[in-house]
Amino acid sequence: MINQLKQFFLKKKLGISDKNIKISSGSVFSEFNNIVWHDDIYIGPNAYIWASGGLEIFSNVIIGPRITIHTSNHNYERATMIPYDSKSILKKVTIEKNVWIGDCVMIAPGVTVGEGSVVAMGSVLTKDVPKYSIVGGNPAKFIKKRDLKHYESLDKKGIHYQKLK
């Protein structure tokens, strides 16, 4: 009951009380007004999301525990101080539909995770992930493509884990 109340108040604070979104306990959000939420999203425990540069999470996204997403960085090039100055460089992060992001993944500012991609646990995303890709590592590297015919068949039929769960 306490977890349900916490979930209710967190979703109300984030402005998503009318959507099928589950955010697990221990998650921290900064600049949550800069987040665009679609439907059918799961975020695992202890997420750390810093959204000053903007974040959009599309439908049917599953994000594992301990995700870290940054949408801004310190200015170090031509900075007025060392190692960086007070200027922030804002870069939106986009997570397209039907993405699965594993445990302990870190996403750098400006990254787009393409539709239908799978990001292996412990990965560090510093560059865009092409649609339907499986990536992993630090920095994340392309491993293989999903079976596109099978993916499109399931997507067309609306067979999505978050919707059916």
RAVENWO-V924879 format. One record per pair of residues at least 24 apart in sequence whose C-alpha atoms are under 10 Angstrom apart, sorted by the first residue. I is the first residue (numbers start at 0). GAP is how many residues later the second one is. Records with the same first field share a line. If there is no record, write none. Layout:
I: GAP + GAP
This chain:
19: 39 + 40 + 142 + 143
20: 38 + 39 + 40 + 141
21: 40 + 140
22: 24 + 40
23: 40 + 41
24: 40
25: 39 + 40
26: 38 + 39 + 40
27: 40
28: 40
29: 40
30: 24
33: 37 + 58
34: 57 + 58 + 59
35: 58
37: 58 + 59
38: 58 + 123 + 124
39: 57 + 58 + 120 + 121 + 122 + 123 + 124 + 125
40: 56 + 57 + 58 + 120 + 121 + 122
41: 58 + 120
42: 24 + 58
43: 57 + 58 + 59
44: 58
45: 58
46: 56 + 57 + 58
47: 58
48: 57 + 58
49: 59
50: 39 + 40 + 41 + 42 + 58
51: 36 + 37 + 38 + 39 + 40
52: 35 + 36 + 37 + 38 + 39 + 40 + 56 + 57
53: 36 + 37 + 38 + 39 + 40 + 55 + 56
54: 36 + 37 + 38 + 39 + 40 + 54 + 55 + 56 + 57
55: 36 + 37 + 38 + 39 + 40 + 56
56: 36 + 37 + 38 + 39 + 40 + 41 + 42 + 56
57: 36 + 37 + 38 + 39 + 40 + 41 + 57
58: 36 + 37 + 38 + 39 + 40 + 56 + 101 + 103 + 104
59: 36 + 37 + 38 + 39 + 40 + 56 + 100 + 101 + 102 + 103
60: 34 + 35 + 36 + 37 + 38 + 39 + 40 + 54 + 55 + 56 + 99 + 100 + 101
61: 35 + 36 + 37 + 38 + 39 + 40 + 56 + 99 + 100
62: 36 + 37 + 38 + 39 + 40 + 41 + 42 + 56
63: 36 + 37 + 38 + 39 + 40 + 41 + 55 + 56 + 57
64: 36 + 37 + 38 + 39 + 40 + 56
65: 36 + 37 + 38 + 39 + 40 + 55 + 56
66: 34 + 35 + 36 + 37 + 38 + 39 + 40 + 54 + 55 + 56
67: 35 + 36 + 37 + 38 + 39 + 40 + 56
68: 24 + 36 + 37 + 38 + 39 + 40 + 42 + 56
69: 36 + 37 + 38 + 39 + 40 + 41
70: 36 + 37 + 38 + 39 + 40
71: 36 + 37 + 38
72: 35 + 36 + 37
92: 35
93: 34
94: 34
95: 35
96: 34
97: 34 + 53 + 57 + 62 + 63 + 64
98: 32 + 33 + 34
99: 34
100: 34
101: 34
104: 31 + 32 + 33 + 35
105: 32 + 33 + 34
115: 29 + 30 + 32 + 35 + 36 + 39
116: 28 + 29
117: 25 + 26 + 27 + 28
118: 24
